[in-house]
Amino acid sequence: MSAEVVALLDRANVVDVETVSPKGTVHRIPIWVVVVDGAAYVASVNAAKGRWYRELTQHDGALVVDDRRIPVHAVPVSDPALRQRVSEAYGRKYKSSRASVASMQRPEVLATTLRLELLP
């Protein structure tokens, strides 16, 4: 991921994730994003039931931040240590929203952690 995009995502409080349903309908919803070791990560507060999560794991999508559309490919994170580091990054970045952070740190949410790779 380019340093410019990483910096943009690291600064952003909320981004929109753009996904496409199996029927071709485009959806956008605001989510949190964190950066760990130069890579962007997201997780679904609604765990695997979240629509954007299901759609993003089936088809490439995009993040929209500051009127910029950034095409991405999602890669599930299976490493428990990396999931924990992402969880800690949520805690640092969104520390003023303790209840929301606690929701993001539940085991079923951590299981939906995705690393986002830039698409051309």
Secondary structure as UniProt FT lines:
FT   HELIX           3..11
FT   STRAND          15..20
FT   TURN            22..23
FT   STRAND          26..31
FT   STRAND          34..36
FT   TURN            37..38
FT   STRAND          39..42
FT   TURN            45..46
FT   HELIX           47..49
FT   HELIX           51..58
FT   STRAND          61..65
FT   TURN            66..67
FT   STRAND          68..76
FT   HELIX           80..93
FT   TURN            94..96
FT   HELIX           98..104
FT   HELIX           107..110
FT   TURN            111..112
FT   STRAND          114..118
//
